[in-house]
Amino acid sequence: MQRYFLYLAYNGANYHGWQKQPNGDSVQATLIRALSTLLKTETAVVGAGRTDAGVHAKLMVAHFDAETNCDDSFIKKLNGILPNDIVVFNIRKTIPQAHARFDALKRQYEYHVYTEKNPFLEQFAHRIIPNTDFDAMNAAAKHLLTYSDFTSFSKLHTDVKNNLCTITRAEWQQQGEEWVFTIEANRFLRNMVRAIVGTLLEVGRKSLSEKDFCEIIEKKNRCAASASAPAKGLFLTNVVYPEHLFI
């Protein structure tokens, strides 16, 4: 039995998130059905994380086991089964104990916003008010690198043991008509990026100061932070693993 890492991208608009669940279709369930059909046996799939309903991925990683040799022709056949809003673009053999979730060293997300009406950005970005102060948001975002407990930005009543994360990058950059918030960390909590963005946008609107933003983190209370930004602007963009996992 050989373990494989699949690299895929998806438009999350039509899914109830990554994780398989009883009350709605998910990316994981769709991938399981496609792999099980192709391999002619029920095939388990484990993802690098779980994106919420409506969140997209430019790069998600998932592992599965198969007795079949899975190469580029396998990817072509798999993409022929998958719906048009999910695409697999790479597959890599790994050592047997490699784990898509637990072996990830770093993950990266992007959040996209825009300020002027544009029908071609509507589906994949969040429209915000003009004159939002991105310099103020970047000044506040730098403080994320100096904290480790992000309880204030975590969804309540999750099953994680702690809310500690190491953030190594957090910045807004202009890309054409959009502004993109890029954030990298060793791990992320449920709803964390959208809660951070929602709170930073309050800084950009001058409803919160840089000091207020720090105090919200220090309170370790989700109720202290702002409402989460909409799911449609969020993309998982990278997952990094140690090279010794790959054959």
LINPEGI-V434993 format. One record per backbone hydrogen bond with DSSP energy under -0.5 kcal/mol. NH is the residue of the N-H (numbers start at 1). CO is the residue of the C=O. If there is no record, write none. Layout:
NH/CO
NH/CO
This chain:
2/66
3/94
4/64
5/92
6/4
6/62
7/90
8/6
8/60
9/87
10/57
11/85
12/10
14/11
15/12
16/25
17/15
18/51
21/24
24/21
27/17
28/18
30/26
31/27
32/28
33/29
34/30
35/31
36/32
37/33
38/34
39/35
40/36
41/36
46/63
48/61
54/12
54/15
55/52
56/234
57/10
58/236
59/236
60/8
62/6
63/46
64/4
66/2
70/68
71/69
75/71
76/72
77/73
78/74
79/75
80/76
81/77
81/78
82/78
86/83
87/9
89/7
90/7
92/5
94/3
95/245
98/95
103/99
104/101
105/240
106/240
107/185
108/238
109/183
110/235
111/181
112/233
113/179
114/126
115/177
121/118
122/118
124/121
125/121
126/112
127/125
128/114
132/129
133/204
134/132
137/133
138/134
139/135
140/136
141/137
142/138
143/140
144/141
145/142
146/143
147/144
150/148
150/163
153/150
154/151
155/190
165/148
167/147
167/165
168/184
169/184
171/182
173/180
175/178
178/175
179/113
180/173
181/111
182/171
182/180
183/109
184/169
185/107
186/166
192/189
195/191
196/192
197/193
198/194
199/195
200/196
201/197
202/198
203/199
204/200
205/201
206/203
207/202
208/202
213/209
214/210
215/211
216/212
217/213
218/214
219/215
220/216
220/217
221/216
224/221
225/221
225/222
229/194
233/230
234/231
235/110
236/56
237/108
237/235
238/108
240/106
242/103
245/242
246/243
247/93
